[in-house]
Amino acid sequence: MNSALLRYRVIAWVVGTGLIILVFVGVPLQYLAHQKAVVEVVGPIHGFLYIGYLLVSLHLAVLGRWPLLRTLLVMAAGTVPFLSFVAERKITHLVRAATPA
């Protein structure tokens, strides 16, 4: 369970950081400065990593026997800027509390 949690934490931070770069740097550059380079590079990378985020989240949910709603909310957290960081923090506390030392 600890290795699955570590994988989830890493991918949540990577996906969250990529989404913030995409939304707060790439999109303004694309529409205000007509520079598509950041969106063209970071967009596909974020999309690919988000699929990994979904798989890692699902694996952790199966191991932790999470309810369906929690699983779906955690998976959706990778689509809203900053929310993957909040979800990561919350899930880390929940998993650590449920895992015997």
Secondary structure, 3 states (H helix, E strand, C coil): CHHHHHHHHHHHHHHHHHHHHHHHHHHHHHHHCCCCHHHHHHHHHHHHHHHHHHHHHHHHHHHHCCCHHHHHHHHHHHHCCCHHHHHHHHHHHHHHHHCCC
